[in-house]
Amino acid sequence: MNIKIVIMTKESELSSFILVMGNTPFVRVVDFLLENRPFDYSKTQIAKNSEVGWSTLHGIWKVLKKTQIVKQTRTVGKSQMYKLNEENPVVRKLIELDAKITELYADKVAEEELKVPIL
């Protein structure tokens, strides 16, 4: 009798985008924004959901704003809300890249699931 043991690691909880692009604060922020494109978030929410410290996000944010990867959508109380700037050609390419990476990982998982164990 073969028993398969699965150990869940922190890596298995990472998105395919992060696994390919690297587990850095910048990539985690971009990944969060890619996964949640329809919605806008405050910088505090983005930092928390990306698991990035506030001061680290502040440094990353300068690059995201300067390159117009993010755009402000509205103001709620004192909070400014942001989302990916899908009009930016770089963002459109990031969306395509994320979709391709996801497709490749899905194919890999499906292929592994179809393998029949040899007894």
C-alpha positions, 0 to 999 in steps of 0.5 A: 500500500502506497501512502502519499504525504503532502506537506504544505509549505509557504512556497505552495501558497505562492502564486505562479507569478511570484514563483516565476518572477521571484518572491520580492516585495515589488513582485508581491505588490504587482501580483496583488494588483494583478490578481485584484484588477477590478478593485481599487485599494488604499496603500495601507490595504495594498501593503497588508495584502501584499505582506509588504511593510509600509516603508518598503511599499513607500519606496516601491510606490515611487516607481509604480507612480513614476512609471504609471503602473498604478493610477488613483481612482478615487478618494474615500475619506482621507484615503486615496484609492489605487488600482493597476493602470490598464491603459499602460502598455507595460501593465497590459504586457504584465497581464498577458505574462501573468495569464501565460504563467498561470496557463503553464502552471495549470497545464503542469498541475493537470499533467501531474494529476493525470499521471497514474502511479505505478504499483 
